[in-house]
Amino acid sequence: MDESTNVLKKRDLNSETFQNQEETKADEQLTKEIPSVESINQLYKEYRIGMDELKGLLNNYLIQIDDTDHTWLRGREVQKLLRISERTLKRYRDANLIRYCYLSKRCRYFSIDVNNMMKKD
């Protein structure tokens, strides 16, 4: 009986030691995982700088997209936007004042050219 009691005591001691070790590890992890206020402020500053840089890149990209807009407009849309007749639109085409292309047997116009013509007026 003494032997079995000793074995049980050792088992209890081992489990207590194991639990204490696990609790110590958990405490250490908690103290490692909780950042200081200074480190949070630094991370926030770096985040803001990165976001400002990203915003600048996106703005530059959007400006480039505006400069290379290849949206096609139908003749009626161009006529309404420029407030011109069908015949005047044909004159613009003939004089190469506006770029156009035939798609599916229909004449289409670059929206950027129409926008530029609208700015001139």
Buried (B, 14 or more C-beta within 10 A) or exposed (E): EEEEEEEEEEEEEEEEEEEEEEEEEEEEEEEEEEEEEEEEEEEEEEEEEEEEEEEEEEEEEEEEEEEEEEEBBEBEBBBEBBEBEEEEBBEBBEEEEBEBEEEEEEBBBBBBBBBEBEEEE
